Amino acid sequence: MKQVGIITADVIRILGLSIAPNTPIYLGETNINHMLSEHEDDYNLYGEMIEEIIATPTYLGYWKGSIEYIKELSQYVKVAVRVSSDNLYFARTIYTMNPDRVEKLVAKGNLFSLT
């Protein structure tokens, strides 16, 4: 397990979360295995950028218990962060998103632009 980021005070404020600032975000072997089994191509392309996506997202969202960090690269890439039963936060998955879907989520107010 390695730390890949923190939940910043800005993320907490923007999303209205009840989490302590600077809460660590981890990436464990189980998370990597999930990413490889469910989104292998996306993980192979963007897995090494998980820290950057969390540190400097283009958009933020919160959906079904997951903090969504979305970064506009050559594609929109989402890293979803969820809390575990041990109250630790993990980068659970990574995958690319359709640009139309991102635009619709922004228009609905479900994603917040950071640019």
C-alpha positions in Angstrom: 0.0 0.0 0.0 1.3 3.4 -0.9 0.1 6.9 -0.4 -0.9 8.6 -3.7 -2.4 11.8 -2.5 -4.4 13.7 0.1 -7.9 15.0 0.4 -7.3 18.7 0.5 -9.2 21.3 2.4 -10.3 22.7 -1.0 -11.8 19.4 -2.1 -13.6 19.0 1.2 -15.0 22.6 0.9 -16.1 22.3 -2.8 -17.8 18.9 -2.2 -19.1 19.7 1.3 -17.5 16.6 2.8 -17.0 15.8 6.5 -13.4 14.6 6.3 -10.3 15.9 8.0 -8.1 18.0 5.7 -5.0 16.3 4.4 -6.6 12.8 4.9 -4.3 10.4 3.0 -5.4 8.5 -0.1 -3.8 5.1 -0.7 -3.4 2.7 -3.5 -3.2 -1.0 -2.6 -2.6 -4.2 -4.5 -6.3 -5.0 -4.4 -7.1 -1.7 -6.0 -4.5 -2.2 -8.7 -5.8 -5.7 -9.4 -9.4 -4.3 -9.7 -8.2 -1.6 -12.2 -6.3 -4.2 -14.2 -9.3 -6.6 -14.3 -12.0 -3.9 -15.1 -10.1 -1.1 -16.9 -6.8 -2.6 -18.1 -6.2 -0.4 -21.1 -7.0 2.8 -19.1 -4.8 1.6 -16.2 -1.9 0.8 -18.6 -2.2 4.3 -20.2 -2.8 6.4 -17.1 -2.0 4.3 -14.0 1.3 6.1 -13.5 -0.6 9.4 -13.4 -2.9 8.6 -10.5 -1.0 11.0 -8.2 -1.1 13.8 -10.7 -4.8 13.3 -11.4 -5.6 13.5 -7.6 -3.3 16.5 -7.0 -4.4 18.6 -10.0 -7.9 17.5 -11.2 -9.8 19.5 -13.9 -13.1 18.5 -12.3 -14.3 17.2 -8.9 -17.5 15.3 -8.1 -19.0 13.1 -5.5 -21.2 10.2 -6.5 -22.4 7.1 -4.6 -19.8 7.4 -1.9 -16.9 8.1 -4.2 -14.8 11.3 -4.6 -14.3 11.7 -8.3 -11.1 13.3 -9.5 -11.3 13.9 -13.2 -8.4 15.3 -15.3 -8.5 16.4 -18.9 -5.5 14.9 -20.6 -5.7 13.5 -24.2 -9.0 12.1 -22.7 -11.0 12.7 -19.5 -9.5 10.3 -16.9 -11.4 9.7 -13.7 -9.9 8.3 -10.5 -12.6 7.3 -8.0 -11.6 7.4 -4.3 -13.7 5.5 -1.7 -13.4 4.9 2.1 -12.7 1.4 3.3 -14.3 -0.4 6.3 -11.1 0.6 8.1 -11.9 4.3 7.5 -8.9 4.6 5.0 -9.4 6.2 1.6 -8.2 4.3 -1.5 -8.0 5.1 -5.2 -10.5 2.4 -6.1 -10.6 2.7 -9.9 -9.4 4.6 -13.0 -11.1 4.9 -16.3 -11.7 7.3 -19.2 -14.9 9.2 -19.7 -16.8 10.3 -22.7 -16.5 14.1 -23.2 -20.3 14.5 -23.7 -20.9 12.7 -20.4 -18.5 15.1 -18.6 -20.2 18.1 -20.1 -23.6 16.9 -19.1 -22.4 16.2 -15.5 -21.0 19.8 -15.3 -24.2 21.2 -16.7 -26.3 19.3 -14.1 -24.0 20.6 -11.3 -22.7 17.1 -10.5 -19.1 18.0 -11.4 -17.3 21.2 -10.4 -14.8 22.8 -12.7 -11.5 23.8 -11.1 -10.2 25.7 -14.2 
